[in-house]
Amino acid sequence: MKNEEYCPECGGTNFGEGKSHGEARVYPMKKILTLGSDVTHVICIKCGFILKSFVKEPHKFENK
């Protein structure tokens, strides 16, 4: 994350990344045969607040 970002909950400025385990994937709405993409979470190290989540493979969500 950018240096100027801070946690809105506690004001912390140190962040880590993690991912959900198990069936925590996101799948495109209109594509039937796809494996989807894992979701990565940016987490405040101080309080545990999840600042943002994003998919690792955004190209899988393009409408072609």
C-alpha positions as CSV (number, residue, x, y, z in Angstrom):
1,M,0.0,0.0,0.0
2,K,1.0,3.6,-0.5
3,N,2.8,5.3,2.4
4,E,0.2,8.0,2.8
5,E,-2.6,5.4,3.5
6,Y,-3.7,4.7,7.0
7,C,-6.2,2.5,8.8
8,P,-9.6,4.3,9.2
9,E,-10.2,2.3,12.4
10,C,-7.0,2.9,14.4
11,G,-4.7,5.1,12.3
12,G,-2.2,2.4,11.8
13,T,0.2,2.6,8.9
14,N,1.6,-1.0,8.8
15,F,-0.2,-3.5,6.6
16,G,0.1,-7.1,5.6
17,E,-1.6,-9.2,3.0
18,G,-3.6,-12.4,3.5
19,K,-6.0,-14.6,1.7
20,S,-9.1,-16.6,2.7
21,H,-8.9,-20.3,2.9
22,G,-11.2,-23.0,1.5
23,E,-13.8,-22.0,-1.1
24,A,-13.0,-18.3,-0.9
25,R,-12.8,-17.6,-4.6
26,V,-14.8,-15.1,-6.7
27,Y,-16.3,-16.3,-9.9
28,P,-17.5,-14.2,-12.9
29,M,-21.3,-13.9,-13.1
30,K,-21.7,-14.7,-16.8
31,K,-19.0,-17.3,-17.3
32,I,-19.8,-20.9,-16.5
33,L,-16.5,-22.7,-17.0
34,T,-13.9,-20.8,-15.1
35,L,-11.9,-21.5,-11.9
36,G,-12.4,-17.9,-10.7
37,S,-9.8,-16.1,-8.8
38,D,-8.4,-16.0,-5.3
39,V,-9.1,-12.9,-3.2
40,T,-6.3,-11.1,-1.4
41,H,-7.0,-8.9,1.6
42,V,-4.9,-6.0,2.8
43,I,-5.0,-6.0,6.6
44,C,-4.0,-3.5,9.3
45,I,-1.3,-5.1,11.4
46,K,-2.2,-3.1,14.5
47,C,-6.0,-3.8,14.7
48,G,-6.8,-6.4,12.1
49,F,-9.2,-4.2,10.0
50,I,-9.4,-5.3,6.4
51,L,-8.7,-2.1,4.3
52,K,-9.4,-3.6,0.9
53,S,-9.8,-6.8,-1.0
54,F,-9.0,-7.6,-4.6
55,V,-8.9,-10.6,-6.9
56,K,-5.5,-11.9,-8.0
57,E,-6.6,-12.4,-11.6
58,P,-8.9,-9.6,-12.7
59,H,-8.6,-10.5,-16.4
60,K,-10.9,-13.4,-15.8
61,F,-13.8,-10.9,-15.2
62,E,-13.6,-9.2,-18.7
63,N,-16.8,-9.3,-20.7
64,K,-15.7,-10.6,-24.1
